[in-house]
């Protein structure tokens, strides 16, 4: 049985996080629509909307709170849920800078929303005696090269914490972040 389709009357939507894996003939026929990340103001509003009405977070806390998000609303919602539970357990309803810092420390939340694995990658670069090849970074962290490239480096690069110029090196911003983390430990 032969089926005929008239594709001129159809629209096809594709989504990918890695367009280089798509065949060139297909890429030539697509229109790219890039979605920008949420900004700090938008993420802070999403965060506040997901807190109970009885919890107050002053707007001056916006930067301190928003810089712990990874740029997407899922993270803002998850942190609001964690904060709600933290505040209830500690009998608090008002988020002050001290309360926020205690929450971050108790919950293991870091600026830039870094995961322990990303911090480990930064730590290896921090203690290295210079730029590292991807192979050396992989051997030192125990993470595969593809995981480092696809999962960790994107976020570290986007936040200016590392640079790649053939080899991987921690940036000054990354060094400042690691000094802060290491003095808290």
C-alpha positions in Angstrom: 0.0 0.0 0.0 1.4 3.3 -1.0 0.7 6.5 1.0 1.2 9.9 -0.5 1.7 13.0 1.7 1.7 16.6 0.6 4.4 18.1 2.8 3.9 21.6 1.2 0.9 22.1 3.5 2.7 20.9 6.7 4.9 22.6 9.2 7.4 20.5 11.1 8.9 21.7 14.4 12.2 20.3 15.6 14.0 21.0 18.9 17.6 20.3 19.7 20.3 21.4 22.1 23.0 20.2 19.7 22.3 21.3 16.1 25.7 20.1 14.9 24.4 16.6 15.1 21.7 17.3 12.5 22.4 16.5 8.8 23.4 19.5 6.8 20.6 19.0 4.2 18.1 19.2 7.0 19.7 22.2 8.6 19.5 24.1 5.3 15.8 23.7 5.3 15.2 24.9 8.9 14.7 28.3 10.4 16.5 28.6 13.7 14.6 30.2 16.6 16.8 30.7 19.7 15.1 31.2 23.0 16.9 33.5 25.4 17.5 32.6 29.0 15.3 34.2 31.6 16.8 37.2 33.2 17.3 37.7 37.0 14.2 39.8 37.4 12.0 37.2 35.7 13.5 34.3 37.7 13.1 36.2 41.0 9.4 36.8 40.2 8.9 33.1 39.4 10.7 32.2 42.6 8.5 34.6 44.7 5.3 33.4 43.0 6.1 29.9 44.2 6.5 30.8 47.8 3.5 30.9 50.2 1.9 34.3 50.7 3.0 34.4 54.3 6.7 34.3 53.3 8.2 37.7 52.5 11.3 38.2 50.4 12.4 41.8 50.0 13.3 43.0 46.5 16.8 43.9 47.7 17.5 40.2 48.0 16.8 39.8 44.3 20.5 39.6 43.2 21.5 37.3 46.0 18.7 34.9 45.3 18.7 35.0 41.5 22.4 34.4 41.1 21.9 30.9 42.5 19.6 30.0 39.6 20.8 28.2 36.5 18.8 30.4 34.2 15.6 28.5 33.9 12.4 28.6 35.9 12.5 24.9 37.0 15.4 25.8 39.2 13.6 28.9 40.6 10.5 26.8 41.4 12.7 24.0 43.0 14.5 26.5 45.2 11.3 28.1 46.3 10.0 24.7 47.4 13.3 24.0 49.3 13.2 27.4 50.9 9.5 26.9 52.0 10.5 23.7 53.8 13.6 25.3 55.3 11.6 28.3 56.6 8.9 26.1 58.1 11.5 23.9 59.8 13.2 27.0 61.2 10.0 28.9 62.2 10.8 31.8 59.8 8.5 33.8 57.4 10.9 36.6 56.4 14.0 36.1 54.2 16.8 38.3 55.3 20.4 38.1 54.0 21.4 36.0 57.1 18.5 33.6 56.6 19.3 33.2 52.9 23.0 32.5 53.6 22.1 29.9 56.2 19.7 28.3 53.7 22.4 28.2 51.0 25.0 26.7 53.3 22.6 24.1 54.8 21.3 23.1 51.4 24.6 23.2 49.6 23.5 25.9 47.2 26.2 27.9 45.4 26.3 31.0 43.3 25.7 30.4 39.6 23.7 27.4 40.6 26.8 25.2 40.3 26.5 21.5 41.0 29.1 19.6 43.0 30.5 18.1 39.8 31.0 21.6 38.2 32.7 22.7 41.4 35.0 19.7 41.1 35.9 20.6 37.5 36.7 24.2 38.7 38.7 22.9 41.7 40.9 20.8 39.4 41.6 23.8 37.2 42.1 26.0 40.3 44.8 23.7 41.6 46.5 23.0 38.3 49.7 24.7 37.3 48.3 26.1 34.1 45.9 25.2 31.2 44.7 21.6 31.0 43.8 19.5 28.0 40.4 18.0 27.9 42.0 14.6 28.4 43.9 15.8 31.5 40.8 17.4 33.0 38.9 14.2 32.3 41.6 12.1 34.0 41.8 14.4 37.0 38.0 14.6 37.6 37.0 11.1 36.6 34.4 12.4 34.3 34.3 11.5 30.6 35.4 14.1 28.1 31.9 14.2 26.5 30.2 14.8 29.9 32.6 17.6 30.6 32.1 19.2 27.3 28.3 18.7 27.0 27.2 19.1 30.6 29.7 21.1 32.7 31.7 23.3 30.4 28.6 25.0 28.9 27.5 26.4 32.3 31.0 27.3 33.4 31.7 29.1 30.2 28.3 30.9 30.2 29.1 32.3 33.7 32.6 33.3 32.8 34.2 30.9 35.3 36.5 29.2 32.8 38.0 29.8 29.3 38.9 27.5 26.5 41.7 28.5 24.1 42.7 25.1 23.0 43.1 24.1 26.6 40.9 24.6 29.7 41.8 27.3 32.2 40.0 28.8 35.2 39.2 32.5 34.7 39.7 35.2 37.3 36.0 35.1 38.1 36.3 31.3 38.6 39.4 31.8 40.9 37.4 34.3 43.0 34.5 31.9 43.2 36.8 29.0 44.3 38.6 31.2 46.9 35.2 32.0 48.4 34.1 28.3 48.4 37.4 27.1 49.9 37.3 29.7 52.7 33.8 28.6 53.6 34.8 24.9 53.9 
